[in-house]
Amino acid sequence: MNCIADLYELINKMSLIMKNKSILLFMFLGFFAQAQVVIDKEEVIRIETELASDKMEGRATFSPGIELASTFIESEFKKINLSYYDDLKNYRQEFDVKGKPANNVIAVLPGKSRPNEYVIFSAHYDHLGMDKEGVDKIYNGANDDASGTTAVIALAKYFKDLDKNERTIIFVAFTGEEIGGFGSKFFSAKMDPNKVVAMFNLEMIGTESKWGKNSAYITGFEKTDFGTILQKNLVGTNFNFYQDPYPEQQLFYRSDNARLAAQGVPAHTISTSKMDVEMNYHKLSDEVSTLDLDNMTEIIKAIAISSQSIINGSDTPTRVKK
């Protein structure tokens, strides 16, 4: 009898060991899989360099250059294998501006358990176009806002690969920002604000902020707890989000977040632009060579990390008072 009891106990111990090993293996594989999901600096450089290239001719709204930019962004969304927005048949949201056609570029990553709750990542892909005279005629707009558009594409790939979004994520590149915000105006008018949980609008993140590397600011920080949530998610990292240091410039109301914010959405712009001394702002000198691409990659990583509790549904930012 003792031999049988000893054998039975041995079998139980072996089963427990194997079970624990299976759990450890499962945990390791899960960690390993998530570790493989990265914001790749070389990809950031590739996308930024293409969007701010001379062949885009400054990406002026209605120009052949912005058509090239739209096509490029669409191809990136297709490569990531994102879905179309709403009832669109492709990634273009077309609309009319003063008798001329224009289009936003939109892609969707459907949410797993909360598909009707939206988190938006946005930037504008238009810029100032070209001068008529001079050796350098092209306003490349590397920081304004090829940097933000690059971030939107990089984040789209990141969250698609991560495959853990409980809420639906909408990735949108707006047109017409430089001539009056027409793209975000049209998009916002078509969007039910009650479904939008948060909006991350990314505007000029290619240079260091006034605090140096590994930092950025959030416009309208005091209007919701959006920024506080992002700060909480970055505890233990070397990255910091700050309140907008340029309140006199009313930046919260000057970018593509403003229209949804006016409807109560916690829609904020993330930026590093030193608005008082940004030497290349709206100048021909806003070229890729002036950007800190290492720091820009770290900013995109920080946005990815800090947004995850909103995307997975564990945090819901408070609304903007109308």
N, C-alpha and C positions, 0 to 999 in steps of 0.2 A: 504493500500500500504506500509506504514512504517513497519508494522509487517512482510510483505513478504520480504522487503529489509533487515530488521534485521536478519531474518531467513537465507536469502541467504548469508549474511556476516558471520554469525556464522558457516555455513556449510563450507565456504571457509577457515575460520580460523582453523577449525577442520581438514580439508584436509591438510592444510599446516603443522599443528602440526604433523599429522600422517606421512606426507612425510619426515619431518625432523627427526622424530623418526626412520623411516625406514633407512634413510641415516646414522644416528648415530649407529643404530644396525648393519648395513652392515660394517661400519668402525670398530666397536668393534669386530665383528666376524672375519674380515680380520686380525686385529691386534692380536687377540687371536690365530688364526690359525698359524700365523707366529711365535708367541711366543712359540708355542708348538714344533717348529723345533729347536732342540738344539744339540750341541756337548756334548754327555753324557760322563762324566768322567769314570763311571764304564765300559762303553763300550770300551773306550780307554784303560783302564787297562786290560780288558779281551782280547782284540786283541793283544796288546803288549806282554802280558804274554804268550800267545799261540805261537806267532811267535818266541819269544826268549827262548822258553822252551828247556830243554835238549833233548827232543824227536826229535827235528828238527836237532840235531847234527851239529849245526853251519851252516846249509844251504849252504854247498859248491856246486857250480855248478856241475852238473852231478851226485850228490849223492842221496841216498834214502831220506836224510833229506830235500833237496830242493824239492823233489817230494811231500813230506808231506806238505811243506809250500805252494807250488803251489795249491795243492788240497784244503787247508784251505782258501786261498785267493779266489779261484773260488767259494767255497761254500758261502763266504761272499757276493760276487757279485750277486750270484744267489738269496740269501735271500733278498737282496735289490731290486731284480727284474730289473737288468740292461740289456741292449741289448748287442748283440755280435758286435764285431768290423768288419767293412768292410764285406767281404764275408766269415768270419769264421763261423764254425758250433758250436763252443763252445768258452770259454774264453781264450783258449790257442793259442798263436801265435808261432808256432813251427818253428825251423830252425836248421841248421847243423853247428856245430863248430868243425872243425878239425876231422870230421868223427863221432862226437858224437851228439845226439839230445839234444836240450835245448828248453826252452819255456819262453816267456814273458806271463804275464797274463793281459788281456785287457778287459775293459767293457766300454759301451757307454751309455750316457744319451742324446738322440736326442734333438736338439734345436727346439724351437717352431716356430720362424719366420726366423731364420738364420741357417738352418741345415748344410749348407756347410761352416760355419765358426767355427773353432775348438779352444777350450781352453783345454789344457792338464794339468792334475795333475799326477805327476810321482814320483817314488822312486825305489830303487833297493832292491829286497828281498833276494839276495844271500849274503853270507858272507864267512868266511875263513875256515869253517869246523872244523876239530878236530886235535889235536896233537896225536902223537902215544904213548906218555908216560906221566906220571904224574897222580896225583889224580884228578885234574880238567883238562879234556882233551878238553872240548867243548868251542869253540869261539861262545858264544851265540849271539853276535852282537845286543844287545838290543838297543843301540843307533845307531849303524852302520849296517844296516839301517832299523831295525825293527820299529824304531820310525817313519821314513818317510813313510814306508809302512802302518803302523797303521793310520797315518794321511790321506793317500789316501783313505783307506776304510771308515774312519769316514766322510770324506768330500763327498764321494759318497752317503752315506746314507743321509747326510744333504741336499745336493742339490736335491736328488730324492724326499725327503719329502717336501722341499720348493716348488718345481715344478714351478719355475719361470725363468728357463734358456732359453733365446732367442737363444743363440748359443749352439752348440753341445759341450758337455763335454766328454772328453776321459780320463779314469782313467787307468793307466798302471803301473804294477810292473815289472821292468826289471830284467832279470837274467844276469849273467856274468860280472857285473860291476867290481868286484874285480880281474878279470883275463884279463881285457882289454876292458871293455865296449861293449861286443859283443851284448847284448840285445838291447841297445839303438841304436847301429850302424845299426842293422837289421831293427828295427822299423823305424828309421829315413829315411833309404833308400827306404822304402815302402810308406812313407808319402809325400804328396804334400805340401812343405813348404809354398806355397802361400795361403793355406787354414788355416794355423795355426795362430791364432791371438796372442796367448800367451802360454807359457809353465811355469808352476810352478813345479819345481823339488825340492823335499823335502829330505834333506840329513842331518841326525844327528840333531834332534831338541829336544832330550830328556834331555839335561842339560842346565843350565843357560848360557847365553851369557856373554861376558866380561862386559856388562852393567848391568847384573843382571836379575831379573825376568821381564816378560812382554816385552821382546825385542828379536829381531833376526836381522840378516843381510842378504843382498841380493847381490850375486856375480854379477859382471858386471854392477853395479848400474849406472855407468856413460854412458853406451853404448846405453840406451834407456830411455824413460820416464816411464817404467814399475814401478819402485820403487816409483816414485813421485806420480803415480796414487794410489798405495797402501797406501802411507802415507796420501794422501788427504782423502781417505775413512775411515781412522782411527782417523781423527780429532775429539776430544771430548771423546776419549777413553783413557785408561792409557797404551796403547800398542804403541811401537815405532819400526819401521824398520829403520835400519842404512845401510850405505855403508859397503862393505866388508873391515874389518880392517886388512886383511892379503894379500894385493895385491902382495907381493913378492912371495906368494905361488901359484899364478896363478889358483885359485880355479875355476874361470869361465870356464876354459878349461879342468878341471880335473873330471867333473862329467857328468851325463847322459844328461844334457842340451846342452852340447858342440856341438854335431853334427847338431842339428837343428839351433842353434845359428850361426854356420858357414854358414848356408844357408839363414841367414837374419832374422830368427824368433826371437822375443823378448823372448828368453828362458833363464830363470835365475834359480839359485839354492837359496833356502831359508835355512838357517842353523843357529844354535847357537853354533856350536862346536868351542871351544877355541883352534885353531889349534897349538898354541905355547905351551899350557900347558894342553891339554886334556889328563888326566892321564890314561884313559882306552882305548884310541884309538888303535884299532888293537891288543888288549890284551885279555887274557882269562877273565879278570876282567870286561869286558863290559857286565854286567848283569842288569836285571831289577831293582835290589835293588839299583843301582847307579843312577837311573834316578829320576828326579823331575817330577812326573806324573801330579801333579796339574798344574805346569807351562807349561808342554807339552800340556795339554788340552787347556790352555789359548792361546797358540801359534796356535793351530789348529783353534780355534774360530776366532782369528785375521786373519788368512788366509782366512777363510770363508767370513768374513765381508769385508775385503779389496779387495777381488777378484770380488765382486758382480757387480760392474759397468762394468767390462770387460765381465762378463758372460751375463749380460742383454743387452749388446750392446751399452751402452751409452759412454763407453770409449774404444779406440783402441790404444794400445801402439805403439810407433814408432818402426821401424825396426832396427836391428843391421846392421851397415855398413859392407858389405862383404869385 
